[in-house]
Amino acid sequence: YMEAVFPPGMQTAVHRHPGPEAWYLVSGAQCVQTPDGASVVRAGGGAVVPAGPPMRLTGVGADTRRSLVLVLHDAAQPWMTMTSDWTPA
């Protein structure tokens, strides 16, 4: 688990996780993009991306995005892998 802080406009690299990633937004908003589409999560909300698909997170809006994040995975695997096999819209 970790705390993630994104100033408005900050993006993660395209990556994937070997287990589900779940987060709860304490402040701000984020857009999560996967091959299945995009959704915006705002403060007080949360979301889960299942294991496997590539994703990119972006801080959106005028406020800093602060979230609590949990990635459940087998400790024998890296918790995150950068990937270039998908390009967000």
N, C-alpha and C positions, 0 to 999 in steps of 0.2 A: 504494500500500500504506500501511497505518497500523497503529498499536497502538490497540486500543479497550479502555477500562476502564469497567466498569459495577458500581456498588455493587449489592447485592441489591435486587431490585425495580425497578431502572431499566429503562425501555422506550425504544426508538426511536420516532419518529413512523412512521406507515405510509409506506413509500417503495418505490421501484423503481430498478433500475439498468439501463443500456443494454447491459451485458455481464454475464457471470457474476461472482458474488461468492463467494469462498472464504475460509474462516477456519480457524485452528487455535487451540484453547483451551489456554492455558498454565496457567490456574487457574480455579477456579469452574465454573459451569455456565450454560447459556443455553437458552432455548426460542425456536425460530424458528417463526413462523406464516406460512403462505401460504394461498391459496385451496385448495390441495391437502391441507392439514392442518397438524399441529404435530409437532415433534420436539424432544427435549432432547439437547443435546450437552454432554459433561462434559470436564474437564481431560484432555488427552492425546488428545482426539478432534477431528475436523474435519468440515466439511460444505461443500456447494456449493449455491447457488441459481442456476439458470440466468437468463439475461437476460430481463427483462420482467415477471415476476409481482410484484404488490405483496407486501410482507413487513413484519413487525414482529419485532424481537428484544427479549427480556426477560432480564435477569439473574435467575437462580433459585437457590434454596438460600441458605446462610448465608455463603458466601465471595464475595469480590469476583471478578468475571469479568474476566480479562485475556486478550486474544486478539491474534493477528496476522491482519490482514485484507488481502485483495487483491481489487480490482475491476478486471477487464479490460474496457476500453471504448475506443471511438474518441475520441481527444482532441478532436475537433470537437464532441462532445456533452457535456453536463454529466454528471458521474459519478454523480449521484443526483438523483432528482426526488421531491418529496413528492406524495402522491396521496390522494384521498378517495373513490375509486371502489370501495373494499372495506373492510369493517370486520371485524377479527379477532374470533373468538368469545371 
